[in-house]
Amino acid sequence: MRTRRVAIFPAVGQTSAALGLLLVAFAGGPVGGLLGPWGLLVMLAVVAVFQGSAMPVAQITMQSQAPPVMLGAASASVQLSRLVGSAMA
């Protein structure tokens, strides 16, 4: 069933990714010791999973709002914003 309520995925994903990055930033303390040598890898994998959950939703939302003759331009604008964002980061 389609609900058209897709905003929950990016909201939860980005929030979880931000919290995961904070955990990575402060992992030198007791958290890093608890997770052992694989701790950083596990934390970054969790961040990647949650960060990646927002990307397809943004693409699909953009394409669903664009008229059929502008689908290529809509997809290109999403890709351009991702490239510019990654270049700045």
C-alpha positions as CSV (number, residue, x, y, z in Angstrom):
1,M,0.0,0.0,0.0
2,R,1.3,3.4,-0.9
3,T,1.2,6.0,1.9
4,R,3.3,8.7,0.3
5,R,4.9,9.3,3.7
6,V,8.5,8.9,2.7
7,A,9.9,11.8,4.8
8,I,10.3,9.5,7.8
9,F,13.2,7.6,6.2
10,P,15.5,10.6,5.6
11,A,14.6,12.1,9.0
12,V,15.4,9.0,10.9
13,G,18.4,8.2,8.7
14,Q,20.1,11.5,8.9
15,T,19.5,11.8,12.6
16,S,21.0,8.4,13.2
17,A,23.9,9.1,10.9
18,A,24.6,12.4,12.8
19,L,24.5,10.5,16.2
20,G,26.8,7.8,14.7
21,L,29.3,10.4,13.6
22,L,29.3,11.9,17.1
23,L,30.0,8.5,18.4
24,V,32.9,8.1,16.0
25,A,34.2,11.5,17.0
26,F,34.2,10.6,20.7
27,A,35.1,6.9,20.3
28,G,38.5,7.2,21.8
29,G,37.0,6.9,25.3
30,P,35.2,3.9,26.8
31,V,33.1,3.2,23.7
32,G,36.2,2.6,21.6
33,G,37.5,0.3,24.2
34,L,34.3,-1.7,24.4
35,L,34.1,-2.3,20.7
36,G,37.7,-3.4,20.3
37,P,39.8,-3.1,17.1
38,W,36.7,-3.5,14.8
39,G,34.9,-0.7,16.6
40,L,35.6,2.1,14.1
41,L,34.7,-0.1,11.2
42,V,31.4,-1.1,12.8
43,M,30.5,2.5,13.7
44,L,31.3,3.8,10.2
45,A,29.3,1.0,8.6
46,V,26.3,1.9,10.8
47,V,26.7,5.6,9.7
48,A,26.9,4.5,6.1
49,V,23.7,2.5,6.3
50,F,21.7,5.3,7.8
51,Q,23.2,7.9,5.5
52,G,22.4,5.8,2.5
53,S,18.7,5.4,3.5
54,A,18.1,9.1,2.7
55,M,19.5,9.2,-0.8
56,P,17.0,7.0,-2.7
57,V,14.1,8.8,-1.1
58,A,15.4,12.2,-2.3
59,Q,15.9,10.8,-5.8
60,I,12.4,9.3,-6.0
61,T,10.7,12.3,-4.4
62,M,12.4,14.6,-7.0
63,Q,11.4,12.3,-9.9
64,S,7.8,12.0,-8.7
65,Q,7.4,15.8,-8.6
66,A,9.0,16.5,-12.0
67,P,6.9,16.4,-15.2
68,P,7.8,13.5,-17.6
69,V,9.7,15.7,-20.0
70,M,11.9,17.0,-17.2
71,L,12.9,13.7,-15.5
72,G,16.4,13.9,-16.8
73,A,16.9,17.4,-15.5
74,A,15.4,16.4,-12.2
75,S,17.8,13.5,-11.8
76,A,20.7,15.6,-12.9
77,S,19.9,18.3,-10.3
78,V,19.9,15.7,-7.5
79,Q,23.2,14.2,-8.7
80,L,24.7,17.7,-9.0
81,S,23.7,18.6,-5.5
82,R,25.3,15.4,-4.2
83,L,28.5,16.0,-6.1
84,V,28.7,19.6,-4.8
85,G,27.9,18.5,-1.3
86,S,30.6,15.8,-1.3
87,A,33.1,18.2,-2.8
88,M,32.5,20.6,0.1
89,A,32.7,18.0,2.8
